[in-house]
Amino acid sequence: MRIDIRDINLKEKIKDFSQYLATTDRIILSAKFGDGKTYLLNQLREDERLCDEYKFFTIYPVNYSVAKNEDVFEYIKRDIIIQLKKENLLDKVDFDAVFDSLFDFNDIQILASFLLSFVPGGELYDKIFKKICEKRKEYNEKKRTADKYLTSFSQIEGCVYENDGYTTLIKNAIGWIKEDHSMSGFEWKKKKAVLIIEDLDRLDPKHLFRILNVLSAHIDDTSTPDVITNKFGFNNIVLVMDYETTKHIFHHFYGSDACYEGYMSKFLSREPFRYSIQPFIVVEIERKIFRILGVTNIFHIFSKFRERLSQLSIRELKKLTLFDTQDRIKSQEYECYNMKFSTSLPLFHLIIYMVECGMSLKDIVTDLNTKVSVGKKEEMGKRYIEFMRLMYPLYAIHGKGSLEYVEYGLVHYSVSEEKNNGVITDVVFHPTLTWGNPIVKMNNRNIEDTIRWCLENFSSSINLAAL
């Protein structure tokens, strides 16, 4: 039996994050390394409602962690432009406005050369090439000394005042995204633009703060210092990292007296959005295991098993989902006291899962010796039958023979064993008003010693070497 958890329900977390997006322009998505940040982000990008409202762009600074400071922001701009092209948004840019905003023809030439290097031949290619030819003569005619002085700052790569062709192009494209457009055969509903900066916790510590410092220098639009905004006009900037771990690294580099919260206030407008996929995986694994075993109404009684699952790391949980209990089956049957039990019975697979997730012998015994608690009458019938069907091999071995009549919660049941070539493959319980002897009162028996004996002897049919 293998657990399939491809579809983990994150609707509530997506709803929570969408509220952050609606009310917070700068967000830190905080989760430990391997805690499912990328899975959540993929779910966000695929959410239809969010896609109607937002346009997501993602960059990965780990790709340029060894670059010089002044080069980092250039790589960021190029990554954004390539994504704009991938989303077919470059051809919506007003290149007249972009080129008109540039002071120096060399700036236009650099931008055009970059665009033409990855834009295939076609309408957009011809449009860019035509514009650069038109602007060559025009810019040679209108150069002025003052323009050159101002341009000397706007063209310095990495400078906080830079406003080169790449920056202007991105601003224009983001501005277009944030407006409604209606044209022949094409309708665009305005969207908010979100820049996601991924995998910051994969950076070497010495590169992490260097890149954060570069980002902080550009995160505010220097032309509007009194307005909280950013250089390109994104509605939201999301940093993906482990906020708490980064705090330890920060104090290691800058000292215990350095104010981490003050430093990070540059990057967030409120408390970080803390997230871990681990609880969602645990819930899904529980649901799938107990559904496979046919004990969905009594899974709560296995408190030690559920506690152990909640303690597993993401990596361990993933291994558990890839694990097949059939790989631990040594024999198709287990024989005891002239009874043969098929190892396909749910009890054997539950024990294998318990062992595989690292439960101790003591905790397994405690869970298997637990009884169904009293509850609503209409629910008890299902719970009793699920419990008795699961635990039947243990109680039959405890009684040293097949059971004919049992009692649970003052209700009496007749027992029918389904067999294949003399091997018990299933057990069916029917409520009955008449019964014979002996009656086994399952909810009044402590079978701890039997469970311990069985766990030792089941190893002849199932692999319990990890116990």
Backbone torsions as a table, in degrees:
resi	resn	phi	psi	omega
1	MET	NA	120.4	179.0
2	ARG	-111.4	144.8	-178.3
3	ILE	-92.9	125.7	178.0
4	ASP	-106.9	113.1	-178.9
5	ILE	-125.5	41.2	-179.3
6	ARG	-62.7	-31.6	-177.0
7	ASP	-108.3	93.0	177.3
8	ILE	-96.4	128.4	-175.1
9	ASN	-79.9	108.6	178.9
10	LEU	-113.2	23.4	-174.5
11	LYS	-56.8	-42.1	-178.0
12	GLU	-67.6	-40.5	178.8
13	LYS	-66.9	-37.9	177.0
14	ILE	-63.9	-40.2	177.1
15	LYS	-63.1	-43.3	178.5
16	ASP	-62.5	-43.4	-177.9
17	PHE	-68.0	-35.4	178.7
18	SER	-63.7	-31.3	175.8
19	GLN	-68.1	-37.4	174.3
20	TYR	-60.9	-46.7	-179.5
21	LEU	-60.1	-38.3	-176.5
22	ALA	-72.1	-24.5	-172.6
23	THR	-121.2	-4.5	-173.4
24	THR	-133.6	122.2	-177.8
25	ASP	-82.9	-26.3	179.7
26	ARG	-126.1	119.3	-171.6
27	ILE	-126.6	139.7	167.5
28	ILE	-108.7	115.4	174.3
29	LEU	-87.2	106.1	-172.5
30	SER	-103.2	124.8	174.4
31	ALA	-158.9	152.4	179.6
32	LYS	-69.2	158.1	179.4
33	PHE	-58.7	128.6	-179.6
34	GLY	82.3	11.3	-176.4
35	ASP	-92.4	12.3	172.5
36	GLY	92.3	22.4	179.5
37	LYS	-61.3	-44.4	-177.9
38	THR	-65.1	-36.9	178.2
39	TYR	-62.3	-44.1	178.4
40	LEU	-62.3	-45.4	-178.6
41	LEU	-63.2	-38.0	176.9
42	ASN	-64.2	-39.1	177.0
43	GLN	-65.1	-37.7	177.7
44	LEU	-62.8	-44.9	-177.9
45	ARG	-67.0	-24.7	-178.3
46	GLU	-95.2	-5.9	-179.2
47	ASP	-72.7	121.5	-173.8
48	GLU	-61.2	-42.6	-177.6
49	ARG	-64.6	-42.9	179.5
50	LEU	-68.0	-37.4	179.6
51	CYS	-66.1	-26.5	175.7
52	ASP	-72.1	-25.3	-174.5
53	GLU	-104.7	-27.2	-173.7
54	TYR	-128.5	151.9	170.3
55	LYS	-117.7	118.8	-174.2
56	PHE	-98.0	136.1	173.4
57	PHE	-126.0	134.8	-175.6
58	THR	-125.2	132.9	175.0
59	ILE	-125.0	157.4	-175.2
60	TYR	-127.2	91.1	-178.3
61	PRO	-58.3	-19.7	178.9
62	VAL	-59.5	-23.7	-179.4
63	ASN	-70.6	-20.7	-179.6
64	TYR	-130.8	35.6	-178.6
65	SER	-68.2	-23.3	-179.1
66	VAL	-95.2	3.0	-179.7
67	ALA	-76.0	158.6	175.5
68	LYS	-68.5	155.8	-177.7
69	ASN	-52.0	-46.6	-175.9
70	GLU	-69.1	-17.9	179.7
71	ASP	-87.3	-25.5	-174.9
72	VAL	-56.1	-49.2	-176.5
73	PHE	-68.8	-28.3	176.4
74	GLU	-66.2	-40.9	177.1
75	TYR	-63.8	-40.6	178.5
76	ILE	-58.4	-46.9	-179.1
77	LYS	-62.4	-42.8	-178.9
78	ARG	-66.1	-38.3	177.2
79	ASP	-62.5	-41.6	179.8
80	ILE	-65.1	-43.5	-179.3
81	ILE	-62.9	-41.2	178.7
82	ILE	-63.1	-37.2	176.7
83	GLN	-67.9	-37.4	176.3
84	LEU	-59.6	-41.8	178.4
85	LYS	-66.0	-42.8	-179.3
86	LYS	-60.7	-33.3	-179.4
87	GLU	-89.5	8.9	-179.9
88	ASN	58.2	36.7	-179.7
89	LEU	-103.9	-12.1	179.2
90	LEU	-67.0	-35.3	-177.2
91	ASP	-72.9	-5.6	176.1
92	LYS	-91.2	-7.1	-176.7
93	VAL	-72.0	140.9	174.6
94	ASP	-83.7	92.3	-176.1
95	PHE	-67.0	-26.3	174.4
96	ASP	-60.4	-46.6	-179.1
97	ALA	-66.2	-38.9	-180.0
98	VAL	-64.4	-50.4	-178.2
99	PHE	-67.4	-35.0	179.3
100	ASP	-66.6	-25.2	-176.9
101	SER	-81.5	-10.6	-176.9
102	LEU	-92.8	140.3	-175.7
103	PHE	-84.8	-31.4	-168.9
104	ASP	-120.2	135.0	-179.0
105	PHE	-64.2	-31.7	178.2
106	ASN	-59.3	-36.6	177.4
107	ASP	-63.4	-43.5	178.4
108	ILE	-63.4	-42.8	-177.5
109	GLN	-63.1	-41.9	179.1
110	ILE	-63.6	-45.3	-179.9
111	LEU	-63.5	-47.1	-178.3
112	ALA	-62.9	-41.4	179.5
113	SER	-61.5	-40.9	178.5
114	PHE	-63.6	-46.0	-178.6
115	LEU	-64.2	-44.7	-178.2
116	LEU	-66.9	-19.8	-178.0
117	SER	-71.4	-24.0	179.7
118	PHE	-126.4	-2.2	175.3
119	VAL	-88.5	120.0	-179.0
120	PRO	-67.8	159.8	178.2
121	GLY	-56.1	142.9	-177.6
122	GLY	153.9	-161.8	-174.7
123	GLU	-62.3	-43.9	-178.8
124	LEU	-67.2	-41.2	178.5
125	TYR	-59.7	-48.0	-179.6
126	ASP	-63.1	-36.8	-178.8
127	LYS	-64.6	-45.1	-179.5
128	ILE	-66.7	-44.8	-178.5
129	PHE	-63.0	-38.5	179.6
130	LYS	-65.6	-41.3	-178.0
131	LYS	-65.9	-39.8	-178.6
132	ILE	-66.9	-35.0	176.8
133	CYS	-66.7	-38.0	-179.8
134	GLU	-67.9	-35.5	-173.6
135	LYS	-82.2	-20.0	-177.6
136	ARG	-56.2	-53.1	-177.4
137	LYS	-68.4	-41.8	-177.1
138	GLU	-60.9	-42.7	-177.1
139	TYR	-76.0	-27.4	175.7
140	ASN	-67.1	-25.1	-177.1
141	GLU	-86.2	-26.2	-171.4
142	LYS	-111.7	17.7	176.2
143	LYS	-64.7	139.2	176.6
144	ARG	-139.5	156.3	-176.4
145	THR	-59.5	-45.8	-178.7
146	ALA	-61.1	-40.4	179.0
147	ASP	-61.5	-42.5	-179.1
148	LYS	-61.9	-38.5	-178.7
149	TYR	-64.7	-47.5	179.7
150	LEU	-66.1	-37.6	-179.4
151	THR	-65.1	-30.2	-178.6
152	SER	-57.9	-28.4	176.4
153	PHE	-86.6	-41.3	-174.6
154	SER	-70.5	-14.1	-177.8
155	GLN	-102.8	-7.7	-179.2
156	ILE	-71.6	118.5	-178.6
157	GLU	-62.1	131.3	177.9
158	GLY	84.6	-11.2	-179.9
159	CYS	-69.3	143.4	-178.5
160	VAL	-65.5	-21.3	179.9
161	TYR	-91.6	-3.5	-173.4
162	GLU	-61.4	142.5	178.7
163	ASN	-148.2	54.6	-173.3
164	ASP	-77.4	-170.5	-176.2
165	GLY	-62.5	-38.1	179.9
166	TYR	-63.6	-47.0	179.7
167	THR	-60.7	-45.7	-179.0
168	THR	-63.0	-41.3	178.9
169	LEU	-61.0	-45.2	-179.9
170	ILE	-64.6	-44.6	178.4
171	LYS	-57.0	-44.2	-178.7
172	ASN	-63.8	-44.1	-179.3
173	ALA	-66.1	-43.4	178.8
174	ILE	-64.2	-39.8	177.0
175	GLY	-61.0	-38.9	178.9
176	TRP	-65.0	-42.1	-179.4
177	ILE	-60.4	-33.5	-173.2
178	LYS	-86.3	10.5	178.8
179	GLU	-127.4	155.6	174.7
180	ASP	-77.5	144.5	178.4
181	HIS	-139.2	135.9	177.2
182	SER	-134.0	118.8	179.3
183	MET	-144.0	176.7	-175.2
184	SER	-56.5	114.3	177.1
185	GLY	71.1	13.5	-176.7
186	PHE	-147.7	130.5	176.2
187	GLU	-126.4	132.6	177.5
188	TRP	-127.8	120.6	175.4
189	LYS	-89.6	130.1	-176.2
190	LYS	-55.9	144.5	-180.0
191	LYS	-135.0	156.0	173.3
192	LYS	-85.4	137.7	-177.7
193	ALA	-95.3	129.6	-177.3
194	VAL	-121.8	126.0	176.0
195	LEU	-101.9	119.2	178.8
196	ILE	-105.5	124.1	178.9
197	ILE	-106.4	103.8	-168.5
198	GLU	-90.8	162.1	166.5
199	ASP	56.3	33.1	177.8
200	LEU	-64.8	-26.7	-179.7
201	ASP	-78.5	-1.0	174.7
202	ARG	-91.9	-6.0	-178.8
203	LEU	-77.7	146.7	169.8
204	ASP	-61.4	137.3	-176.7
205	PRO	-48.6	-40.6	-177.4
206	LYS	-68.2	-24.4	177.4
207	HIS	-87.3	-28.1	-175.8
208	LEU	-57.1	-54.6	-176.0
209	PHE	-73.9	-26.7	175.9
210	ARG	-64.4	-43.9	179.3
211	ILE	-71.0	-37.3	176.0
212	LEU	-62.0	-38.4	178.0
213	ASN	-64.7	-39.8	176.7
214	VAL	-63.0	-44.0	179.5
215	LEU	-63.0	-41.4	-177.6
216	SER	-64.5	-31.4	-179.7
217	ALA	-69.4	-22.3	-176.1
218	HIS	-112.9	-3.3	-173.0
219	ILE	-72.1	-24.7	175.1
220	ASP	-100.0	143.8	174.7
221	ASP	-80.0	111.6	-175.4
222	THR	-66.8	-15.5	178.6
223	SER	-79.1	-17.1	177.7
224	THR	-132.2	71.4	-173.5
225	PRO	-63.6	-21.7	-178.3
226	ASP	-90.1	-1.3	-178.6
227	VAL	-114.3	131.0	178.3
228	ILE	-77.2	109.9	-177.2
229	THR	-152.8	-159.0	176.2
230	ASN	-149.8	165.2	-168.6
231	LYS	-57.3	-38.2	-173.6
232	PHE	-97.3	-9.9	179.9
233	GLY	91.3	16.7	175.7
234	PHE	-64.4	143.7	176.6
235	ASN	-72.7	-34.7	-179.1
236	ASN	-138.2	143.0	169.6
237	ILE	-120.8	125.9	-177.5
238	VAL	-116.5	118.0	173.6
239	LEU	-95.1	129.1	-177.6
240	VAL	-106.9	113.9	-174.1
241	MET	-166.8	173.9	173.3
242	ASP	-97.4	106.2	-173.2
243	TYR	-61.9	-43.6	-176.8
244	GLU	-70.2	-43.7	179.2
245	THR	-64.3	-39.7	178.0
246	THR	-61.9	-32.1	177.7
247	LYS	-63.1	-43.3	178.3
248	HIS	-63.3	-41.4	179.5
249	ILE	-65.1	-41.4	-179.9
250	PHE	-58.6	-48.2	-179.0
251	HIS	-68.5	-29.1	175.9
252	HIS	-66.3	-37.9	-177.3
253	PHE	-82.4	-41.0	-171.3
254	TYR	-109.4	-4.2	178.8
255	GLY	100.7	154.2	-176.0
256	SER	-67.3	-20.6	-179.6
257	ASP	-86.3	-10.4	179.9
258	ALA	-68.0	142.1	-174.9
259	CYS	-89.8	98.0	-179.0
260	TYR	-66.1	-44.5	-178.3
261	GLU	-61.2	-38.9	178.2
262	GLY	-65.9	-40.2	178.9
263	TYR	-63.7	-44.6	-176.0
264	MET	-77.9	-14.1	179.1
265	SER	-61.3	-19.8	176.9
266	LYS	-65.7	-26.5	-171.4
267	PHE	-107.0	-4.2	-179.1
268	LEU	-143.7	149.6	-177.9
269	SER	-100.9	-11.7	178.8
270	ARG	-156.4	-174.0	179.7
271	GLU	-58.1	146.3	179.4
272	PRO	-58.2	152.2	173.2
273	PHE	-85.3	104.4	-175.4
274	ARG	-90.4	137.5	-171.7
275	TYR	-150.6	144.3	169.4
276	SER	-148.5	135.1	178.7
277	ILE	-80.4	-10.5	-173.6
278	GLN	-55.1	-49.0	180.0
279	PRO	-61.5	-33.6	-179.7
280	PHE	-69.9	-39.0	177.3
281	ILE	-65.4	-42.0	-179.9
282	VAL	-59.8	-47.2	-179.8
283	VAL	-60.3	-43.2	-178.8
284	GLU	-67.7	-39.6	178.2
285	ILE	-64.5	-45.1	176.9
286	GLU	-55.0	-50.5	-176.2
287	ARG	-60.1	-43.2	-177.4
288	LYS	-71.3	-43.2	-179.4
289	ILE	-60.7	-49.6	-174.7
290	PHE	-72.6	-25.8	174.2
291	ARG	-71.1	-43.5	178.4
292	ILE	-59.8	-39.7	-178.1
293	LEU	-81.6	-10.3	179.2
294	GLY	75.7	32.3	-178.5
295	VAL	-129.9	44.3	-175.7
296	THR	-67.4	-21.0	-178.2
297	ASN	-91.2	-9.1	-176.8
298	ILE	-126.9	11.3	-176.2
299	PHE	-60.6	-25.1	-177.3
300	HIS	-66.0	-19.6	-176.2
301	ILE	-76.7	-16.5	-178.9
302	PHE	-89.9	67.0	-171.8
303	SER	-66.5	-37.1	-179.5
304	LYS	-68.7	-38.8	177.8
305	PHE	-63.6	-46.7	-178.9
306	ARG	-66.8	-36.6	177.5
307	GLU	-64.3	-41.5	179.8
308	ARG	-65.6	-41.7	177.4
309	LEU	-58.2	-40.6	-178.3
310	SER	-68.4	-17.3	-179.0
311	GLN	-91.9	-11.4	-176.7
312	LEU	-73.4	146.6	176.6
313	SER	-75.9	168.4	177.0
314	ILE	-58.0	-42.6	-179.7
315	ARG	-62.0	-43.5	-179.5
316	GLU	-67.3	-39.1	178.5
317	LEU	-64.8	-39.8	178.6
318	LYS	-63.0	-41.1	177.4
319	LYS	-61.0	-37.9	-179.0
320	LEU	-66.0	-36.9	179.9
321	THR	-70.4	-27.8	179.4
322	LEU	-85.4	-11.6	-176.6
323	PHE	-78.3	138.5	177.5
324	ASP	-114.6	121.5	-178.3
325	THR	-61.7	-23.6	178.6
326	GLN	-61.5	-25.3	179.4
327	ASP	-68.4	-14.9	-179.6
328	ARG	-103.9	2.6	179.0
329	ILE	-83.6	122.3	-179.4
330	LYS	-97.8	-28.3	-178.9
331	SER	-143.6	149.5	-178.1
332	GLN	-77.3	-6.6	179.8
333	GLU	-150.4	158.2	174.3
334	TYR	-126.1	128.2	-176.1
335	GLU	-111.1	135.4	-179.9
336	CYS	-159.8	131.6	179.2
337	TYR	50.8	46.8	178.6
338	ASN	63.9	15.5	174.4
339	MET	-111.9	139.9	177.0
340	LYS	-117.4	120.5	179.9
341	PHE	-107.9	130.8	175.2
342	SER	-69.4	135.7	178.1
343	THR	-75.5	4.0	171.6
344	SER	-82.1	-10.9	178.5
345	LEU	-60.6	143.9	-173.7
346	PRO	-58.9	-28.6	-179.3
347	LEU	-58.0	-44.5	-177.1
348	PHE	-64.4	-38.6	-179.0
349	HIS	-74.1	-34.1	175.3
350	LEU	-62.7	-44.6	179.5
351	ILE	-62.1	-41.1	179.2
352	ILE	-61.6	-44.4	177.3
353	TYR	-61.1	-41.9	179.7
354	MET	-61.0	-45.2	179.7
355	VAL	-66.3	-41.8	-175.0
356	GLU	-66.4	-29.2	179.6
357	CYS	-89.3	5.3	171.1
358	GLY	92.2	20.2	178.2
359	MET	-70.7	146.7	176.7
360	SER	-80.2	162.5	177.6
361	LEU	-58.1	-42.4	-179.2
362	LYS	-59.8	-44.8	-178.3
363	ASP	-69.5	-36.3	177.1
364	ILE	-63.9	-44.5	178.4
365	VAL	-60.4	-43.2	-180.0
366	THR	-59.9	-45.6	-178.7
367	ASP	-67.1	-42.7	-177.6
368	LEU	-73.3	-16.9	178.4
369	ASN	-95.9	5.7	-179.9
370	THR	-79.7	147.6	178.4
371	LYS	-108.2	161.0	175.9
372	VAL	-75.4	127.2	-179.3
373	SER	-77.5	159.8	180.0
374	VAL	-72.5	140.4	178.8
375	GLY	-150.9	-154.3	179.7
376	LYS	-64.5	141.6	-173.3
377	LYS	-58.8	-41.7	-176.2
378	GLU	-68.3	-21.5	179.3
379	GLU	-90.3	-25.9	-172.5
380	MET	-65.4	-37.5	-178.2
381	GLY	-57.8	-47.0	179.4
382	LYS	-64.0	-42.6	-177.5
383	ARG	-64.7	-43.9	-179.5
384	TYR	-60.4	-46.5	-176.5
385	ILE	-66.1	-41.4	177.3
386	GLU	-60.9	-43.7	-178.7
387	PHE	-64.4	-47.1	-176.8
388	MET	-66.5	-39.2	179.1
389	ARG	-64.1	-41.0	-179.8
390	LEU	-67.6	-46.2	-171.5
391	MET	-90.1	-0.4	-173.9
392	TYR	-50.6	-46.9	-179.3
393	PRO	-57.0	-38.5	-179.5
394	LEU	-66.2	-42.5	-178.1
395	TYR	-73.6	-33.4	177.0
396	ALA	-67.1	-42.0	177.6
397	ILE	-66.5	-37.4	177.9
398	HIS	-61.2	-38.7	179.3
399	GLY	-88.2	-1.9	177.6
400	LYS	60.1	34.4	176.9
401	GLY	173.3	164.4	179.7
402	SER	-61.0	147.3	-179.8
403	LEU	-99.1	141.6	178.4
404	GLU	-107.5	-38.4	-179.6
405	TYR	-136.8	137.4	177.7
406	VAL	-135.0	161.0	176.8
407	GLU	-125.6	135.3	174.3
408	TYR	-145.2	125.3	179.8
409	GLY	59.7	37.3	179.8
410	LEU	68.2	8.7	175.6
411	VAL	-104.2	137.7	-178.4
412	HIS	-103.8	142.0	-176.9
413	TYR	-133.4	143.0	168.5
414	SER	-92.0	150.2	-174.2
415	VAL	-115.1	130.3	176.3
416	SER	-122.1	120.5	177.6
417	GLU	-91.1	128.2	174.1
418	GLU	-94.4	127.8	-173.5
419	LYS	-125.9	153.2	174.1
420	ASN	-132.2	110.4	-175.8
421	ASN	55.8	40.0	177.2
422	GLY	82.4	0.2	179.9
423	VAL	-101.3	128.6	-178.8
424	ILE	-72.8	117.3	-178.7
425	THR	-106.7	-17.5	177.5
426	ASP	-164.0	163.1	-180.0
427	VAL	-134.5	133.6	-178.6
428	VAL	-119.0	135.3	-178.9
429	PHE	-115.6	131.2	179.3
430	HIS	-122.4	124.7	174.3
431	PRO	-58.2	139.9	-177.1
432	THR	-142.7	149.8	178.0
433	LEU	-94.0	-17.5	177.3
434	THR	-119.9	151.0	-178.5
435	TRP	-154.3	161.7	177.2
436	GLY	-111.4	-162.9	179.7
437	ASN	-117.4	153.4	-2.7
438	PRO	-85.0	153.5	174.7
439	ILE	-99.1	125.1	178.3
440	VAL	-96.9	116.1	178.4
441	LYS	-87.7	92.7	-170.2
442	MET	-66.4	-33.0	-177.1
443	ASN	-83.1	-0.7	179.0
444	ASN	-113.0	8.1	-174.8
445	ARG	-109.8	132.8	172.8
446	ASN	-96.1	115.4	-175.2
447	ILE	-116.5	31.1	-177.5
448	GLU	-57.0	-45.0	-179.0
449	ASP	-63.6	-38.0	178.2
450	THR	-64.8	-41.3	179.8
451	ILE	-61.9	-44.8	179.7
452	ARG	-61.8	-42.8	179.4
453	TRP	-63.3	-42.3	-179.2
454	CYS	-66.0	-41.2	-179.1
455	LEU	-62.8	-31.6	177.2
456	GLU	-74.0	-38.7	-174.2
457	ASN	-90.3	-19.9	176.3
458	PHE	-63.3	-19.3	-176.2
459	SER	-63.6	-12.3	176.0
460	SER	-75.4	-18.8	-177.5
461	SER	-118.1	-26.4	177.1
462	ILE	-130.2	146.0	-175.7
463	ASN	-79.7	109.2	179.9
464	LEU	-115.8	29.6	-175.8
465	ALA	-62.8	-24.4	-178.3
466	ALA	-80.2	-6.4	-177.8
467	LEU	-78.6	NA	NA
